[in-house]
């Protein structure tokens, strides 16, 4: 199977929204008057972002989900995406479920594949996604103001818990692991492990919530590298600080995470990556509007703190005492 046969078989569909889609030198995408285009790219690399033996259908889902999450953080509605794909071999048994997972999520969000590139090499996936948002209504990182409440969606920390449980299992099986060196051993019952693994490998992008928060939230970011660090991007862009309540955050977490020691559960919820939830700010007067947005989007949200004028991120620990844990965003090139 050659490159163009591969594209035609697994990644070509009739154009719907695009004026011109897969098969030419450029795709052509039209937007309605009064709309702005939101664009984001994310790359997934084998051995860095996922294990070599990951379910290819789950990988197809996640490759698009992480990009849709960026649109969610901007309040943009998905329109289209491109896929750049490096493959060791043109393996039909791998490509079919990968494409199935990709198409299922794309169809659920009305987001069409309009082009990209394929090549032979180490497994690497890069998607660029395009979305639309009404003029002047995009959610940004720079709008938080003192007195705003801080919220997080979903159950943060699940993906980090899943990763540590998988690391533990791989270490006991003598399998290599390049994803980190945390020695904490975690064993989960099979049902809990599967639920947490689904959160890691099949995250739910919060696009409906992002759209519902337009005109309500003052700032927003997706939680891809860890809640504390991603909120830190909002604080820096908005030139403000915040105090977060660890007990409120723990109340937002799932039962398997709350079953851990409180300090470990707090760390995973506050600094674990790959959740693809939204952290956002909104004025206290918009509390009812935030809850209405959560209900319309069928997405739980939890108030976890407040924006303050003094720079920096501060915490109250699970006992309500001031604390200053040094938690930052994941960085691919940090020591």
Secondary structure, DSSP 4 states (H G I P E B T S, - for coil): --HHHHHHHHS----SSEEE-TTSSS-EE---TTEEEEEEEEEEEBTTTB-TTS-HHHHHHHHHHHHHHHHHHHTPEEEEEEEEEEESS--HHHHHHHHHHHHHHHHHTT-EEEEEEEEESS-EEEEEEEEEEETT----SS---TT-EEEEES-TTHHHHHHHHHHHHHHHTT----S----------HHHHHHHHHHHHS----HHHHHHTTTT-SEEEEESS-HHHHHHHHHHHHT-EEEEEHHHHHHHS-HHHHTS-HHHHHHHHHH-----EEEEEE-GGGHHHHHHHHHHHT--EEEEEEEESSSEEEEE-TTS-EE--------TT--
